[in-house]
Amino acid sequence: MLKVYTLKEHPRTEEYHLFMATPQPEGKCTPEKKSMCRAMDNIKGSKFACKDEKTAFIECAKLGKSVCGNCMKELYGNNE
Ligand SMILES: [Zn+2]
């Protein structure tokens, strides 16, 4: 099944974590309870939401170091 990605900012560390999400109608999606690196719980609000893999990739690259390295690794892993 196709997955989309949502990026959220950790309230304490201000680091961005990626959440895998299941697409819903009308461009919405439901993120998983834990970030891809498992270090962050799902919270309200997001930097971006429901992007496909390629777009999520580009957006994370733009944000650079503030994106969690382990989440990025997971995203790369899914690309293989
Ligand atoms: Zn992470």
PDB file of the backbone (N, CA, C, O) and the ligand in Angstrom, with CONECT records:
HET     ZN  A 101       1
ATOM      1  N   MET A   1       0.844  -1.208   0.000  1.00  0.00           N
ATOM      2  CA  MET A   1       0.000   0.000   0.000  1.00  0.00           C
ATOM      3  C   MET A   1       0.878   1.256   0.000  1.00  0.00           C
ATOM      4  O   MET A   1       1.921   1.307   0.652  1.00  0.00           O
ATOM      5  N   LEU A   2       0.432   2.250  -0.738  1.00  0.00           N
ATOM      6  CA  LEU A   2       1.184   3.498  -0.838  1.00  0.00           C
ATOM      7  C   LEU A   2       1.235   4.220   0.506  1.00  0.00           C
ATOM      8  O   LEU A   2       0.243   4.305   1.230  1.00  0.00           O
ATOM      9  N   LYS A   3       2.422   4.733   0.813  1.00  0.00           N
ATOM     10  CA  LYS A   3       2.581   5.483   2.061  1.00  0.00           C
ATOM     11  C   LYS A   3       2.939   6.928   1.735  1.00  0.00           C
ATOM     12  O   LYS A   3       3.550   7.212   0.705  1.00  0.00           O
ATOM     13  N   VAL A   4       2.554   7.822   2.616  1.00  0.00           N
ATOM     14  CA  VAL A   4       2.974   9.216   2.498  1.00  0.00           C
ATOM     15  C   VAL A   4       3.705   9.598   3.784  1.00  0.00           C
ATOM     16  O   VAL A   4       3.766   8.819   4.734  1.00  0.00           O
ATOM     17  N   TYR A   5       4.251  10.797   3.796  1.00  0.00           N
ATOM     18  CA  TYR A   5       5.114  11.196   4.908  1.00  0.00           C
ATOM     19  C   TYR A   5       4.739  12.562   5.465  1.00  0.00           C
ATOM     20  O   TYR A   5       4.381  13.480   4.727  1.00  0.00           O
ATOM     21  N   THR A   6       4.830  12.668   6.774  1.00  0.00           N
ATOM     22  CA  THR A   6       4.525  13.913   7.481  1.00  0.00           C
ATOM     23  C   THR A   6       5.717  14.246   8.372  1.00  0.00           C
ATOM     24  O   THR A   6       6.282  13.372   9.029  1.00  0.00           O
ATOM     25  N   LEU A   7       6.088  15.514   8.382  1.00  0.00           N
ATOM     26  CA  LEU A   7       7.234  15.939   9.192  1.00  0.00           C
ATOM     27  C   LEU A   7       6.742  16.787  10.364  1.00  0.00           C
ATOM     28  O   LEU A   7       5.972  17.731  10.186  1.00  0.00           O
ATOM     29  N   LYS A   8       7.198  16.436  11.553  1.00  0.00           N
ATOM     30  CA  LYS A   8       6.780  17.151  12.756  1.00  0.00           C
ATOM     31  C   LYS A   8       7.990  17.595  13.568  1.00  0.00           C
ATOM     32  O   LYS A   8       9.029  16.935  13.589  1.00  0.00           O
ATOM     33  N   GLU A   9       7.822  18.741  14.237  1.00  0.00           N
ATOM     34  CA  GLU A   9       8.913  19.272  15.044  1.00  0.00           C
ATOM     35  C   GLU A   9       8.775  18.790  16.482  1.00  0.00           C
ATOM     36  O   GLU A   9       7.717  18.919  17.098  1.00  0.00           O
ATOM     37  N   HIS A  10       9.858  18.234  17.003  1.00  0.00           N
ATOM     38  CA  HIS A  10       9.859  17.786  18.393  1.00  0.00           C
ATOM     39  C   HIS A  10       9.786  19.012  19.305  1.00  0.00           C
ATOM     40  O   HIS A  10      10.604  19.923  19.171  1.00  0.00           O
ATOM     41  N   PRO A  11       8.820  19.052  20.230  1.00  0.00           N
ATOM     42  CA  PRO A  11       8.631  20.256  21.052  1.00  0.00           C
ATOM     43  C   PRO A  11       9.824  20.596  21.941  1.00  0.00           C
ATOM     44  O   PRO A  11      10.018  21.767  22.266  1.00  0.00           O
ATOM     45  N   ARG A  12      10.618  19.629  22.340  1.00  0.00           N
ATOM     46  CA  ARG A  12      11.752  19.908  23.236  1.00  0.00           C
ATOM     47  C   ARG A  12      13.057  20.114  22.484  1.00  0.00           C
ATOM     48  O   ARG A  12      13.782  21.074  22.749  1.00  0.00           O
ATOM     49  N   THR A  13      13.362  19.220  21.548  1.00  0.00           N
ATOM     50  CA  THR A  13      14.665  19.293  20.881  1.00  0.00           C
ATOM     51  C   THR A  13      14.640  20.171  19.631  1.00  0.00           C
ATOM     52  O   THR A  13      15.691  20.522  19.095  1.00  0.00           O
ATOM     53  N   GLU A  14      13.419  20.530  19.159  1.00  0.00           N
ATOM     54  CA  GLU A  14      13.244  21.324  17.936  1.00  0.00           C
ATOM     55  C   GLU A  14      13.834  20.634  16.715  1.00  0.00           C
ATOM     56  O   GLU A  14      14.151  21.273  15.711  1.00  0.00           O
ATOM     57  N   GLU A  15      13.974  19.325  16.823  1.00  0.00           N
ATOM     58  CA  GLU A  15      14.439  18.543  15.690  1.00  0.00           C
ATOM     59  C   GLU A  15      13.209  18.015  14.943  1.00  0.00           C
ATOM     60  O   GLU A  15      12.185  17.717  15.559  1.00  0.00           O
ATOM     61  N   TYR A  16      13.313  17.902  13.625  1.00  0.00           N
ATOM     62  CA  TYR A  16      12.183  17.391  12.849  1.00  0.00           C
ATOM     63  C   TYR A  16      12.257  15.877  12.707  1.00  0.00           C
ATOM     64  O   TYR A  16      13.315  15.312  12.433  1.00  0.00           O
ATOM     65  N   HIS A  17      11.108  15.235  12.899  1.00  0.00           N
ATOM     66  CA  HIS A  17      11.036  13.789  12.721  1.00  0.00           C
ATOM     67  C   HIS A  17       9.974  13.445  11.682  1.00  0.00           C
ATOM     68  O   HIS A  17       8.947  14.113  11.560  1.00  0.00           O
ATOM     69  N   LEU A  18      10.258  12.386  10.944  1.00  0.00           N
ATOM     70  CA  LEU A  18       9.337  11.938   9.895  1.00  0.00           C
ATOM     71  C   LEU A  18       8.385  10.876  10.418  1.00  0.00           C
ATOM     72  O   LEU A  18       8.779   9.972  11.155  1.00  0.00           O
ATOM     73  N   PHE A  19       7.141  11.004  10.028  1.00  0.00           N
ATOM     74  CA  PHE A  19       6.122  10.008  10.367  1.00  0.00           C
ATOM     75  C   PHE A  19       5.582   9.420   9.073  1.00  0.00           C
ATOM     76  O   PHE A  19       5.200  10.143   8.153  1.00  0.00           O
ATOM     77  N   MET A  20       5.559   8.103   9.022  1.00  0.00           N
ATOM     78  CA  MET A  20       4.926   7.452   7.893  1.00  0.00           C
ATOM     79  C   MET A  20       3.410   7.588   8.092  1.00  0.00           C
ATOM     80  O   MET A  20       2.924   7.524   9.222  1.00  0.00           O
ATOM     81  N   ALA A  21       2.678   7.773   7.013  1.00  0.00           N
ATOM     82  CA  ALA A  21       1.242   7.993   7.158  1.00  0.00           C
ATOM     83  C   ALA A  21       0.456   7.257   6.077  1.00  0.00           C
ATOM     84  O   ALA A  21       0.957   6.992   4.984  1.00  0.00           O
ATOM     85  N   THR A  22      -0.772   6.943   6.414  1.00  0.00           N
ATOM     86  CA  THR A  22      -1.657   6.267   5.468  1.00  0.00           C
ATOM     87  C   THR A  22      -2.562   7.306   4.817  1.00  0.00           C
ATOM     88  O   THR A  22      -3.266   8.038   5.513  1.00  0.00           O
ATOM     89  N   PRO A  23      -2.549   7.376   3.488  1.00  0.00           N
ATOM     90  CA  PRO A  23      -3.369   8.381   2.796  1.00  0.00           C
ATOM     91  C   PRO A  23      -4.862   8.189   3.052  1.00  0.00           C
ATOM     92  O   PRO A  23      -5.351   7.064   3.155  1.00  0.00           O
ATOM     93  N   GLN A  24      -5.569   9.303   3.152  1.00  0.00           N
ATOM     94  CA  GLN A  24      -7.020   9.321   3.315  1.00  0.00           C
ATOM     95  C   GLN A  24      -7.606  10.184   2.193  1.00  0.00           C
ATOM     96  O   GLN A  24      -6.868  10.889   1.505  1.00  0.00           O
ATOM     97  N   PRO A  25      -8.937  10.132   2.005  1.00  0.00           N
ATOM     98  CA  PRO A  25      -9.542  10.973   0.974  1.00  0.00           C
ATOM     99  C   PRO A  25      -9.283  12.466   1.205  1.00  0.00           C
ATOM    100  O   PRO A  25      -8.979  12.892   2.319  1.00  0.00           O
ATOM    101  N   GLU A  26      -9.406  13.233   0.150  1.00  0.00           N
ATOM    102  CA  GLU A  26      -9.272  14.702   0.185  1.00  0.00           C
ATOM    103  C   GLU A  26      -7.886  15.168   0.600  1.00  0.00           C
ATOM    104  O   GLU A  26      -7.745  16.201   1.256  1.00  0.00           O
ATOM    105  N   GLY A  27      -6.862  14.409   0.220  1.00  0.00           N
ATOM    106  CA  GLY A  27      -5.489  14.831   0.466  1.00  0.00           C
ATOM    107  C   GLY A  27      -5.057  14.747   1.919  1.00  0.00           C
ATOM    108  O   GLY A  27      -3.992  15.246   2.283  1.00  0.00           O
ATOM    109  N   LYS A  28      -5.879  14.116   2.755  1.00  0.00           N
ATOM    110  CA  LYS A  28      -5.507  13.984   4.164  1.00  0.00           C
ATOM    111  C   LYS A  28      -4.788  12.659   4.381  1.00  0.00           C
ATOM    112  O   LYS A  28      -4.781  11.792   3.508  1.00  0.00           O
ATOM    113  N   CYS A  29      -4.180  12.515   5.564  1.00  0.00           N
ATOM    114  CA  CYS A  29      -3.535  11.254   5.880  1.00  0.00           C
ATOM    115  C   CYS A  29      -3.466  11.075   7.389  1.00  0.00           C
ATOM    116  O   CYS A  29      -3.559  12.034   8.156  1.00  0.00           O
ATOM    117  N   THR A  30      -3.301   9.829   7.790  1.00  0.00           N
ATOM    118  CA  THR A  30      -3.209   9.503   9.213  1.00  0.00           C
ATOM    119  C   THR A  30      -1.797   9.048   9.529  1.00  0.00           C
ATOM    120  O   THR A  30      -1.382   7.973   9.096  1.00  0.00           O
ATOM    121  N   PRO A  31      -1.041   9.861  10.289  1.00  0.00           N
ATOM    122  CA  PRO A  31       0.323   9.456  10.635  1.00  0.00           C
ATOM    123  C   PRO A  31       0.334   8.335  11.669  1.00  0.00           C
ATOM    124  O   PRO A  31      -0.599   8.183  12.457  1.00  0.00           O
ATOM    125  N   GLU A  32       1.405   7.561  11.647  1.00  0.00           N
ATOM    126  CA  GLU A  32       1.570   6.517  12.655  1.00  0.00           C
ATOM    127  C   GLU A  32       1.846   7.145  14.021  1.00  0.00           C
ATOM    128  O   GLU A  32       2.163   8.331  14.120  1.00  0.00           O
ATOM    129  N   LYS A  33       1.721   6.337  15.064  1.00  0.00           N
ATOM    130  CA  LYS A  33       1.838   6.866  16.435  1.00  0.00           C
ATOM    131  C   LYS A  33       3.273   7.250  16.786  1.00  0.00           C
ATOM    132  O   LYS A  33       3.509   8.108  17.637  1.00  0.00           O
ATOM    133  N   LYS A  34       4.218   6.607  16.124  1.00  0.00           N
ATOM    134  CA  LYS A  34       5.630   6.887  16.403  1.00  0.00           C
ATOM    135  C   LYS A  34       6.321   7.342  15.126  1.00  0.00           C
ATOM    136  O   LYS A  34       5.943   6.949  14.023  1.00  0.00           O
ATOM    137  N   SER A  35       7.345   8.180  15.295  1.00  0.00           N
ATOM    138  CA  SER A  35       8.148   8.599  14.151  1.00  0.00           C
ATOM    139  C   SER A  35       8.894   7.397  13.577  1.00  0.00           C
ATOM    140  O   SER A  35       8.960   6.343  14.209  1.00  0.00           O
ATOM    141  N   MET A  36       9.446   7.554  12.397  1.00  0.00           N
ATOM    142  CA  MET A  36      10.132   6.441  11.742  1.00  0.00           C
ATOM    143  C   MET A  36      11.318   5.944  12.549  1.00  0.00           C
ATOM    144  O   MET A  36      11.673   4.768  12.459  1.00  0.00           O
ATOM    145  N   CYS A  37      11.940   6.819  13.340  1.00  0.00           N
ATOM    146  CA  CYS A  37      13.064   6.410  14.189  1.00  0.00           C
ATOM    147  C   CYS A  37      12.572   5.927  15.556  1.00  0.00           C
ATOM    148  O   CYS A  37      13.373   5.502  16.389  1.00  0.00           O
ATOM    149  N   ARG A  38      11.260   5.991  15.789  1.00  0.00           N
ATOM    150  CA  ARG A  38      10.601   5.559  17.028  1.00  0.00           C
ATOM    151  C   ARG A  38      10.878   6.480  18.214  1.00  0.00           C
ATOM    152  O   ARG A  38      10.455   6.167  19.327  1.00  0.00           O
ATOM    153  N   ALA A  39      11.567   7.596  18.021  1.00  0.00           N
ATOM    154  CA  ALA A  39      11.981   8.443  19.143  1.00  0.00           C
ATOM    155  C   ALA A  39      10.951   9.515  19.493  1.00  0.00           C
ATOM    156  O   ALA A  39      11.053  10.142  20.548  1.00  0.00           O
ATOM    157  N   MET A  40       9.971   9.733  18.636  1.00  0.00           N
ATOM    158  CA  MET A  40       9.005  10.806  18.882  1.00  0.00           C
ATOM    159  C   MET A  40       7.583  10.299  18.734  1.00  0.00           C
ATOM    160  O   MET A  40       7.276   9.529  17.824  1.00  0.00           O
ATOM    161  N   ASP A  41       6.705  10.746  19.655  1.00  0.00           N
ATOM    162  CA  ASP A  41       5.290  10.407  19.566  1.00  0.00           C
ATOM    163  C   ASP A  41       4.577  11.397  18.654  1.00  0.00           C
ATOM    164  O   ASP A  41       4.998  12.543  18.499  1.00  0.00           O
ATOM    165  N   ASN A  42       3.498  10.930  18.061  1.00  0.00           N
ATOM    166  CA  ASN A  42       2.696  11.790  17.204  1.00  0.00           C
ATOM    167  C   ASN A  42       2.102  12.956  18.001  1.00  0.00           C
ATOM    168  O   ASN A  42       1.543  12.763  19.080  1.00  0.00           O
ATOM    169  N   ILE A  43       2.233  14.159  17.454  1.00  0.00           N
ATOM    170  CA  ILE A  43       1.631  15.343  18.085  1.00  0.00           C
ATOM    171  C   ILE A  43       0.823  16.095  17.029  1.00  0.00           C
ATOM    172  O   ILE A  43       0.888  15.778  15.841  1.00  0.00           O
ATOM    173  N   LYS A  44       0.069  17.082  17.472  1.00  0.00           N
ATOM    174  CA  LYS A  44      -0.678  17.920  16.531  1.00  0.00           C
ATOM    175  C   LYS A  44       0.274  18.858  15.811  1.00  0.00           C
ATOM    176  O   LYS A  44       1.326  19.223  16.334  1.00  0.00           O
ATOM    177  N   GLY A  45      -0.109  19.237  14.613  1.00  0.00           N
ATOM    178  CA  GLY A  45       0.673  20.208  13.853  1.00  0.00           C
ATOM    179  C   GLY A  45       1.810  19.545  13.119  1.00  0.00           C
ATOM    180  O   GLY A  45       2.315  18.511  13.555  1.00  0.00           O
ATOM    181  N   SER A  46       2.221  20.131  12.004  1.00  0.00           N
ATOM    182  CA  SER A  46       3.325  19.550  11.247  1.00  0.00           C
ATOM    183  C   SER A  46       3.971  20.600  10.355  1.00  0.00           C
ATOM    184  O   SER A  46       3.359  21.601   9.981  1.00  0.00           O
ATOM    185  N   LYS A  47       5.218  20.335  10.034  1.00  0.00           N
ATOM    186  CA  LYS A  47       5.962  21.197   9.110  1.00  0.00           C
ATOM    187  C   LYS A  47       5.422  20.985   7.701  1.00  0.00           C
ATOM    188  O   LYS A  47       5.141  21.942   6.980  1.00  0.00           O
ATOM    189  N   PHE A  48       5.282  19.725   7.322  1.00  0.00           N
ATOM    190  CA  PHE A  48       4.541  19.398   6.107  1.00  0.00           C
ATOM    191  C   PHE A  48       3.814  18.085   6.355  1.00  0.00           C
ATOM    192  O   PHE A  48       4.168  17.330   7.260  1.00  0.00           O
ATOM    193  N   ALA A  49       2.801  17.821   5.549  1.00  0.00           N
ATOM    194  CA  ALA A  49       1.996  16.626   5.788  1.00  0.00           C
ATOM    195  C   ALA A  49       1.618  15.943   4.484  1.00  0.00           C
ATOM    196  O   ALA A  49       1.389  16.594   3.464  1.00  0.00           O
ATOM    197  N   CYS A  50       1.559  14.620   4.537  1.00  0.00           N
ATOM    198  CA  CYS A  50       1.003  13.802   3.452  1.00  0.00           C
ATOM    199  C   CYS A  50       1.741  13.970   2.128  1.00  0.00           C
ATOM    200  O   CYS A  50       1.118  13.987   1.067  1.00  0.00           O
ATOM    201  N   LYS A  51       3.045  14.093   2.185  1.00  0.00           N
ATOM    202  CA  LYS A  51       3.842  14.208   0.954  1.00  0.00           C
ATOM    203  C   LYS A  51       4.254  12.821   0.487  1.00  0.00           C
ATOM    204  O   LYS A  51       4.441  11.911   1.294  1.00  0.00           O
ATOM    205  N   ASP A  52       4.395  12.667  -0.841  1.00  0.00           N
ATOM    206  CA  ASP A  52       4.922  11.396  -1.333  1.00  0.00           C
ATOM    207  C   ASP A  52       6.417  11.329  -1.008  1.00  0.00           C
ATOM    208  O   ASP A  52       7.026  12.308  -0.576  1.00  0.00           O
ATOM    209  N   GLU A  53       6.981  10.153  -1.230  1.00  0.00           N
ATOM    210  CA  GLU A  53       8.356   9.882  -0.832  1.00  0.00           C
ATOM    211  C   GLU A  53       9.347  10.893  -1.415  1.00  0.00           C
ATOM    212  O   GLU A  53      10.212  11.422  -0.717  1.00  0.00           O
ATOM    213  N   LYS A  54       9.190  11.138  -2.709  1.00  0.00           N
ATOM    214  CA  LYS A  54      10.125  12.012  -3.421  1.00  0.00           C
ATOM    215  C   LYS A  54      10.051  13.435  -2.886  1.00  0.00           C
ATOM    216  O   LYS A  54      11.081  14.064  -2.642  1.00  0.00           O
ATOM    217  N   THR A  55       8.835  13.944  -2.704  1.00  0.00           N
ATOM    218  CA  THR A  55       8.650  15.307  -2.211  1.00  0.00           C
ATOM    219  C   THR A  55       9.161  15.435  -0.783  1.00  0.00           C
ATOM    220  O   THR A  55       9.813  16.421  -0.439  1.00  0.00           O
ATOM    221  N   ALA A  56       8.864  14.436   0.052  1.00  0.00           N
ATOM    222  CA  ALA A  56       9.329  14.448   1.439  1.00  0.00           C
ATOM    223  C   ALA A  56      10.847  14.537   1.479  1.00  0.00           C
ATOM    224  O   ALA A  56      11.430  15.272   2.276  1.00  0.00           O
ATOM    225  N   PHE A  57      11.458  13.779   0.607  1.00  0.00           N
ATOM    226  CA  PHE A  57      12.905  13.752   0.450  1.00  0.00           C
ATOM    227  C   PHE A  57      13.478  15.138   0.165  1.00  0.00           C
ATOM    228  O   PHE A  57      14.421  15.586   0.817  1.00  0.00           O
ATOM    229  N   ILE A  58      12.893  15.797  -0.812  1.00  0.00           N
ATOM    230  CA  ILE A  58      13.356  17.122  -1.232  1.00  0.00           C
ATOM    231  C   ILE A  58      13.156  18.140  -0.113  1.00  0.00           C
ATOM    232  O   ILE A  58      14.043  18.948   0.165  1.00  0.00           O
ATOM    233  N   GLU A  59      12.000  18.097   0.522  1.00  0.00           N
ATOM    234  CA  GLU A  59      11.698  19.040   1.599  1.00  0.00           C
ATOM    235  C   GLU A  59      12.646  18.845   2.781  1.00  0.00           C
ATOM    236  O   GLU A  59      13.098  19.820   3.381  1.00  0.00           O
ATOM    237  N   CYS A  60      12.949  17.596   3.116  1.00  0.00           N
ATOM    238  CA  CYS A  60      13.875  17.308   4.219  1.00  0.00           C
ATOM    239  C   CYS A  60      15.279  17.776   3.879  1.00  0.00           C
ATOM    240  O   CYS A  60      15.996  18.286   4.740  1.00  0.00           O
ATOM    241  N   ALA A  61      15.668  17.603   2.638  1.00  0.00           N
ATOM    242  CA  ALA A  61      16.996  18.030   2.202  1.00  0.00           C
ATOM    243  C   ALA A  61      17.133  19.535   2.361  1.00  0.00           C
ATOM    244  O   ALA A  61      18.198  20.024   2.736  1.00  0.00           O
ATOM    245  N   LYS A  62      16.063  20.275   2.077  1.00  0.00           N
ATOM    246  CA  LYS A  62      16.064  21.731   2.225  1.00  0.00           C
ATOM    247  C   LYS A  62      16.260  22.130   3.680  1.00  0.00           C
ATOM    248  O   LYS A  62      16.931  23.121   3.967  1.00  0.00           O
ATOM    249  N   LEU A  63      15.680  21.368   4.600  1.00  0.00           N
ATOM    250  CA  LEU A  63      15.769  21.693   6.030  1.00  0.00           C
ATOM    251  C   LEU A  63      17.126  21.302   6.602  1.00  0.00           C
ATOM    252  O   LEU A  63      17.556  21.829   7.628  1.00  0.00           O
ATOM    253  N   GLY A  64      17.792  20.373   5.927  1.00  0.00           N
ATOM    254  CA  GLY A  64      19.158  20.011   6.298  1.00  0.00           C
ATOM    255  C   GLY A  64      19.279  19.342   7.652  1.00  0.00           C
ATOM    256  O   GLY A  64      18.564  18.387   7.956  1.00  0.00           O
ATOM    257  N   LYS A  65      20.197  19.858   8.463  1.00  0.00           N
ATOM    258  CA  LYS A  65      20.599  19.195   9.705  1.00  0.00           C
ATOM    259  C   LYS A  65      19.510  19.138  10.767  1.00  0.00           C
ATOM    260  O   LYS A  65      19.579  18.317  11.682  1.00  0.00           O
ATOM    261  N   SER A  66      18.514  19.993  10.657  1.00  0.00           N
ATOM    262  CA  SER A  66      17.462  19.971  11.689  1.00  0.00           C
ATOM    263  C   SER A  66      16.530  18.778  11.550  1.00  0.00           C
ATOM    264  O   SER A  66      15.659  18.566  12.394  1.00  0.00           O
ATOM    265  N   VAL A  67      16.709  17.988  10.475  1.00  0.00           N
ATOM    266  CA  VAL A  67      15.907  16.769  10.339  1.00  0.00           C
ATOM    267  C   VAL A  67      16.659  15.596  10.962  1.00  0.00           C
ATOM    268  O   VAL A  67      17.855  15.418  10.734  1.00  0.00           O
ATOM    269  N   CYS A  68      15.944  14.805  11.746  1.00  0.00           N
ATOM    270  CA  CYS A  68      16.523  13.648  12.433  1.00  0.00           C
ATOM    271  C   CYS A  68      17.216  12.705  11.438  1.00  0.00           C
ATOM    272  O   CYS A  68      16.618  12.275  10.452  1.00  0.00           O
ATOM    273  N   GLY A  69      18.472  12.398  11.715  1.00  0.00           N
ATOM    274  CA  GLY A  69      19.256  11.542  10.829  1.00  0.00           C
ATOM    275  C   GLY A  69      18.713  10.129  10.730  1.00  0.00           C
ATOM    276  O   GLY A  69      18.760   9.510   9.667  1.00  0.00           O
ATOM    277  N   ASN A  70      18.198   9.623  11.839  1.00  0.00           N
ATOM    278  CA  ASN A  70      17.665   8.259  11.819  1.00  0.00           C
ATOM    279  C   ASN A  70      16.395   8.171  10.983  1.00  0.00           C
ATOM    280  O   ASN A  70      16.171   7.182  10.285  1.00  0.00           O
ATOM    281  N   CYS A  71      15.571   9.201  11.055  1.00  0.00           N
ATOM    282  CA  CYS A  71      14.356   9.223  10.218  1.00  0.00           C
ATOM    283  C   CYS A  71      14.739   9.273   8.743  1.00  0.00           C
ATOM    284  O   CYS A  71      14.128   8.602   7.911  1.00  0.00           O
ATOM    285  N   MET A  72      15.765  10.081   8.423  1.00  0.00           N
ATOM    286  CA  MET A  72      16.218  10.179   7.035  1.00  0.00           C
ATOM    287  C   MET A  72      16.742   8.830   6.540  1.00  0.00           C
ATOM    288  O   MET A  72      16.516   8.429   5.398  1.00  0.00           O
ATOM    289  N   LYS A  73      17.441   8.155   7.431  1.00  0.00           N
ATOM    290  CA  LYS A  73      17.980   6.836   7.082  1.00  0.00           C
ATOM    291  C   LYS A  73      16.833   5.875   6.729  1.00  0.00           C
ATOM    292  O   LYS A  73      16.921   5.103   5.774  1.00  0.00           O
ATOM    293  N   GLU A  74      15.767   5.942   7.518  1.00  0.00           N
ATOM    294  CA  GLU A  74      14.598   5.096   7.256  1.00  0.00           C
ATOM    295  C   GLU A  74      13.984   5.430   5.898  1.00  0.00           C
ATOM    296  O   GLU A  74      13.568   4.545   5.150  1.00  0.00           O
ATOM    297  N   LEU A  75      13.939   6.713   5.603  1.00  0.00           N
ATOM    298  CA  LEU A  75      13.363   7.153   4.322  1.00  0.00           C
ATOM    299  C   LEU A  75      14.226   6.640   3.163  1.00  0.00           C
ATOM    300  O   LEU A  75      13.701   6.147   2.164  1.00  0.00           O
ATOM    301  N   TYR A  76      15.532   6.757   3.301  1.00  0.00           N
ATOM    302  CA  TYR A  76      16.444   6.221   2.282  1.00  0.00           C
ATOM    303  C   TYR A  76      16.237   4.712   2.133  1.00  0.00           C
ATOM    304  O   TYR A  76      16.204   4.176   1.025  1.00  0.00           O
ATOM    305  N   GLY A  77      16.101   4.054   3.267  1.00  0.00           N
ATOM    306  CA  GLY A  77      15.908   2.606   3.270  1.00  0.00           C
ATOM    307  C   GLY A  77      14.688   2.195   2.467  1.00  0.00           C
ATOM    308  O   GLY A  77      14.710   1.202   1.740  1.00  0.00           O
ATOM    309  N   ASN A  78      13.611   2.981   2.611  1.00  0.00           N
ATOM    310  CA  ASN A  78      12.384   2.668   1.882  1.00  0.00           C
ATOM    311  C   ASN A  78      12.521   2.899   0.386  1.00  0.00           C
ATOM    312  O   ASN A  78      11.753   2.359  -0.410  1.00  0.00           O
ATOM    313  N   ASN A  79      13.505   3.704   0.014  1.00  0.00           N
ATOM    314  CA  ASN A  79      13.708   4.013  -1.394  1.00  0.00           C
ATOM    315  C   ASN A  79      14.361   2.883  -2.176  1.00  0.00           C
ATOM    316  O   ASN A  79      14.285   2.836  -3.404  1.00  0.00           O
ATOM    317  N   GLU A  80      15.004   1.974  -1.451  1.00  0.00           N
ATOM    318  CA  GLU A  80      15.751   0.930  -2.123  1.00  0.00           C
ATOM    319  C   GLU A  80      14.830  -0.152  -2.713  1.00  0.00           C
ATOM    320  O   GLU A  80      15.313  -1.111  -3.317  1.00  0.00           O
TER     321      GLU A  80
HETATM  322 ZN    ZN A 101      13.538  10.755  14.025  1.00  0.00          ZN2+
END
